[in-house]
Amino acid sequence: MTALTQQLAARLAQLRQQGLARTRTSTETPQQVQLTLAGKPVINFCSNDYLGLANHPAVIAAFKAGADRYGVGSGSAHLICGHSTAHHALEEELAAFTGRDRALLFSTGYMANIGVISALLKSGDAVFEDRLNHASLLDGGLMSGARFQRYAHAEVTNLKPKLTAATGNRLIVTDGVFSMDGDCAPLPALAAAAHAAQAWLMVDDAHGLGVVGPHGGGLLAHYALSQHEVPVLMGTLGKGFGTFGAFVAGSETLIETLIQTARSYIYTTALPPAVAEATRASLKLLSTEDWRREHLHALATQFKQGARQLGLQLLETPPDQPCTAIVPIIIGDSSRAVAISKALMADGFWVSAIRPPTVPNGTARLRVTFSAEHQPWQVEQLLAALAKHKDLSPTVMQ
Ligand SMILES: *Cc1c(COP(=O)(O)O)cnc(C)c1O
């Protein structure tokens, strides 16, 4: 073994020993509730396809028609020759949907976040991030060169003194619905704090769009926050929308600034136009079929009630927060979370164990997510399986 290989092998061995090694599972079917894994039927409780649109016939049909019309590859970056009428139409529809002047497509949410934050801030400025923000927001903040500060999760009182002490341009950055906790950022209070300090506020609503707010307009719509109050809205298209990609929505000036200066927008190939066509179809379903959200909320509520009866540890959220599709069960120990997840899988339920560094140390969890395509009996079955395995002790990881 070379020295490099030896060093890497030692690091991998350590991850395995700590119960932190990750594995991939290949699915053989579309992203849906009933999956087949290695020939075995499994009910999927870990997808972010919250509304069941990833495999919707109308979305597939739009994708196919898009490929027939535009081909597959976009051929170039947006600023060269890769920007199609499909991308442009989707941007206009997303702007209307979010009530913003303009929207701009990015190839992924990760790229949108690093691109926006580093376009808005430079050395001498300051960025304030919720401790539980998504990794892409943290990376964007670090990349920007601005002074990087975290504040206690969802605690505006913790943020305020940091905000007033800072100099330069100041950007507050938060998840809307938190990806691993399923709770919501206190957006009205954050917007007020930003306004008072003349700071900017950016919200990543990857898990709120389509799931909360009137017609799935997300957490900003839920709280009726305008573009003036939340100048930077970022959303992803690979979750509730069921397709792929991301967007940023805001003022004409913000979007034009991003087109001119966001490096992860400029120096990358545009999404395939057919993906944009598919997303236009999913946006129509997402914004008009309210039954999907109502059903989703009923399932999550049913699960929370059942889980509490089993004595499982849920996160308590303030009563004024909307119901989301993400319900974590806190286990604590990483190896134990993995053991329970494996036992559930053996019984035909796919629930992922989320471990550090994705979540803080000592808070490994089962992240249960719901889809509008789940049925109440499937939730009952999952609860029965959890009752059976909840007291499992950790297996020794090898
Ligand atoms: C998934 C996610 C992203 C990244 O989006 P991709 O399109 O998957 O790159 C960004 N922010 C949050 C909160 C997310 O959950």
Ligand as a Chemical Component Dictionary entry (heavy atoms), coordinates in Angstrom:
data_LIG
# 
_chem_comp.id                   LIG 
_chem_comp.type                 NON-POLYMER 
_chem_comp.pdbx_formal_charge   0 
_chem_comp.three_letter_code    LIG 
# 
loop_
_chem_comp_atom.comp_id 
_chem_comp_atom.atom_id 
_chem_comp_atom.alt_atom_id 
_chem_comp_atom.type_symbol 
_chem_comp_atom.charge 
_chem_comp_atom.model_Cartn_x 
_chem_comp_atom.model_Cartn_y 
_chem_comp_atom.model_Cartn_z 
_chem_comp_atom.pdbx_ordinal 
LIG C1 C1 C 0 -31.197 19.234 -0.355 1  
LIG C2 C2 C 0 -30.904 20.566 0.166  2  
LIG C3 C3 C 0 -30.060 21.427 -0.521 3  
LIG C4 C4 C 0 -29.293 20.998 -1.750 4  
LIG O1 O1 O 0 -30.120 20.892 -2.846 5  
LIG P1 P1 P 0 -29.684 19.965 -4.057 6  
LIG O2 O2 O 0 -30.515 20.416 -5.183 7  
LIG O3 O3 O 0 -29.962 18.562 -3.634 8  
LIG O4 O4 O 0 -28.215 20.194 -4.268 9  
LIG C5 C5 C 0 -29.908 22.711 -0.042 10 
LIG N1 N1 N 0 -30.531 23.108 1.096  11 
LIG C6 C6 C 0 -31.319 22.284 1.809  12 
LIG C7 C7 C 0 -31.965 22.785 3.057  13 
LIG C8 C8 C 0 -31.518 20.990 1.374  14 
LIG O5 O5 O 0 -32.265 20.160 2.081  15 
# 
loop_
_chem_comp_bond.comp_id 
_chem_comp_bond.atom_id_1 
_chem_comp_bond.atom_id_2 
_chem_comp_bond.value_order 
_chem_comp_bond.pdbx_ordinal 
LIG C1 C2 SING 1  
LIG C2 C3 SING 2  
LIG C2 C8 DOUB 3  
LIG C3 C4 SING 4  
LIG C3 C5 DOUB 5  
LIG C4 O1 SING 6  
LIG O1 P1 SING 7  
LIG P1 O2 DOUB 8  
LIG P1 O3 SING 9  
LIG P1 O4 SING 10 
LIG C5 N1 SING 11 
LIG N1 C6 DOUB 12 
LIG C6 C7 SING 13 
LIG C6 C8 SING 14 
LIG C8 O5 SING 15 
# 
